[in-house]
Amino acid sequence: MTRRKKTRSLADKVQIRTGRRKDFKKWRHENPDQVTSSTRYTQKKRQQRKIQAARKLARQESGEGITIHPERATESPSTERPDPGSSES
C-alpha cells in the first residue's frame, strides 16, 4: 500500500465522512454547528483584514482634502435661496 500525500484539500475530508463529495456537502449543510473554519485560517483572515484597514486609512490620510459645495461656504446666510419645496407667503 502506498502512502497518501498530506493535503488540506476537501477530497481528504470527503473520504473521512462517507467517501463521496455529495455526501460531505449534505452532511456539512445538515450539521453547521460541527463545521468550523480552522484556527489558522481565521487568524490569517483576521490579519489580512487588519492590514487592509491600515492601508485604507493610510490612503485616506495621504490624499488631499476637497471642499464640498464651495459655493455655499462663500455665500452669506442672508442671501440664501428658499427651498423650492417650502411654502412661504
PADO-517447 format. One record per residue (C-alpha): y, z, x; residue in three letters. Coordinates in Angstrom, 1 decimal, decimal comma. Layout:
N
pt yy = Y; zz = Z; xx = X; r = ALA
...
//
This chain:
89
pt yy = 0,0; zz = 0,0; xx = 0,0; r = MET
pt yy = 3,4; zz = -0,9; xx = 1,4; r = THR
pt yy = 6,3; zz = 1,4; xx = 1,4; r = ARG
pt yy = 9,1; zz = 0,7; xx = -1,1; r = ARG
pt yy = 12,7; zz = 0,2; xx = 0,2; r = LYS
pt yy = 15,1; zz = 3,0; xx = -0,7; r = LYS
pt yy = 17,8; zz = 1,9; xx = -3,0; r = THR
pt yy = 20,2; zz = 3,2; xx = -5,6; r = ARG
pt yy = 19,6; zz = 0,3; xx = -7,9; r = SER
pt yy = 18,9; zz = 0,5; xx = -11,6; r = LEU
pt yy = 15,5; zz = -1,0; xx = -11,0; r = ALA
pt yy = 14,0; zz = 2,1; xx = -9,4; r = ASP
pt yy = 15,3; zz = 4,3; xx = -12,3; r = LYS
pt yy = 13,7; zz = 2,0; xx = -14,7; r = VAL
pt yy = 10,3; zz = 2,3; xx = -13,2; r = GLN
pt yy = 10,6; zz = 6,1; xx = -13,2; r = ILE
pt yy = 11,1; zz = 6,1; xx = -17,0; r = ARG
pt yy = 8,8; zz = 3,5; xx = -18,5; r = THR
pt yy = 8,8; zz = 0,6; xx = -16,2; r = GLY
pt yy = 10,9; zz = -1,6; xx = -18,4; r = ARG
pt yy = 14,7; zz = -2,1; xx = -18,2; r = ARG
pt yy = 15,0; zz = -2,4; xx = -22,0; r = LYS
pt yy = 13,2; zz = 0,9; xx = -22,5; r = ASP
pt yy = 15,5; zz = 2,6; xx = -20,0; r = PHE
pt yy = 18,6; zz = 1,3; xx = -21,8; r = LYS
pt yy = 17,3; zz = 2,5; xx = -25,1; r = LYS
pt yy = 16,4; zz = 6,0; xx = -23,6; r = TRP
pt yy = 19,9; zz = 6,2; xx = -22,0; r = ARG
pt yy = 21,5; zz = 5,4; xx = -25,3; r = HIS
pt yy = 19,5; zz = 8,0; xx = -27,2; r = GLU
pt yy = 20,0; zz = 10,7; xx = -24,6; r = ASN
pt yy = 23,6; zz = 10,6; xx = -23,5; r = PRO
pt yy = 23,6; zz = 14,3; xx = -22,6; r = ASP
pt yy = 21,0; zz = 13,8; xx = -19,9; r = GLN
pt yy = 22,7; zz = 10,8; xx = -18,3; r = VAL
pt yy = 25,5; zz = 11,7; xx = -15,9; r = THR
pt yy = 27,1; zz = 10,0; xx = -13,0; r = SER
pt yy = 26,2; zz = 11,1; xx = -9,6; r = SER
pt yy = 28,5; zz = 13,6; xx = -7,9; r = THR
pt yy = 29,0; zz = 11,2; xx = -5,0; r = ARG
pt yy = 30,2; zz = 8,5; xx = -7,5; r = TYR
pt yy = 32,6; zz = 10,9; xx = -9,3; r = THR
pt yy = 34,0; zz = 12,2; xx = -6,1; r = GLN
pt yy = 34,6; zz = 8,7; xx = -4,8; r = LYS
pt yy = 36,3; zz = 7,6; xx = -8,0; r = LYS
pt yy = 38,5; zz = 10,7; xx = -8,1; r = ARG
pt yy = 39,6; zz = 10,0; xx = -4,5; r = GLN
pt yy = 40,3; zz = 6,4; xx = -5,4; r = GLN
pt yy = 42,5; zz = 7,4; xx = -8,3; r = ARG
pt yy = 44,4; zz = 9,8; xx = -6,2; r = LYS
pt yy = 45,1; zz = 7,1; xx = -3,6; r = ILE
pt yy = 46,1; zz = 4,6; xx = -6,3; r = GLN
pt yy = 48,5; zz = 7,1; xx = -7,9; r = ALA
pt yy = 50,1; zz = 7,9; xx = -4,5; r = ALA
pt yy = 50,5; zz = 4,2; xx = -3,7; r = ARG
pt yy = 52,1; zz = 3,6; xx = -7,1; r = LYS
pt yy = 54,5; zz = 6,5; xx = -6,6; r = LEU
pt yy = 55,4; zz = 5,2; xx = -3,2; r = ALA
pt yy = 56,1; zz = 1,7; xx = -4,6; r = ARG
pt yy = 58,3; zz = 3,2; xx = -7,3; r = GLN
pt yy = 60,3; zz = 5,2; xx = -4,9; r = GLU
pt yy = 60,8; zz = 2,4; xx = -2,4; r = SER
pt yy = 62,0; zz = 0,0; xx = -5,0; r = GLY
pt yy = 65,7; zz = -0,4; xx = -5,7; r = GLU
pt yy = 67,2; zz = 1,1; xx = -8,8; r = GLY
pt yy = 68,6; zz = -1,0; xx = -11,5; r = ILE
pt yy = 71,2; zz = -0,2; xx = -14,2; r = THR
pt yy = 70,0; zz = -0,8; xx = -17,7; r = ILE
pt yy = 72,7; zz = -2,1; xx = -20,1; r = HIS
pt yy = 75,5; zz = -2,0; xx = -17,6; r = PRO
pt yy = 78,0; zz = -3,4; xx = -20,2; r = GLU
pt yy = 77,6; zz = -0,3; xx = -22,3; r = ARG
pt yy = 78,4; zz = 2,0; xx = -19,4; r = ALA
pt yy = 81,7; zz = 0,2; xx = -18,8; r = THR
pt yy = 82,9; zz = 0,4; xx = -22,5; r = GLU
pt yy = 84,8; zz = 3,4; xx = -23,7; r = SER
pt yy = 83,4; zz = 5,3; xx = -26,7; r = PRO
pt yy = 86,4; zz = 4,4; xx = -28,9; r = SER
pt yy = 85,7; zz = 0,7; xx = -28,7; r = THR
pt yy = 82,0; zz = 0,8; xx = -29,7; r = GLU
pt yy = 81,0; zz = -1,6; xx = -32,4; r = ARG
pt yy = 79,4; zz = 0,0; xx = -35,5; r = PRO
pt yy = 75,7; zz = -0,6; xx = -36,1; r = ASP
pt yy = 75,1; zz = -3,6; xx = -38,3; r = PRO
pt yy = 72,7; zz = -1,6; xx = -40,4; r = GLY
pt yy = 75,2; zz = 1,2; xx = -41,2; r = SER
pt yy = 77,3; zz = 1,0; xx = -44,3; r = SER
pt yy = 80,9; zz = 2,1; xx = -43,5; r = GLU
pt yy = 83,7; zz = 1,7; xx = -46,1; r = SER
//
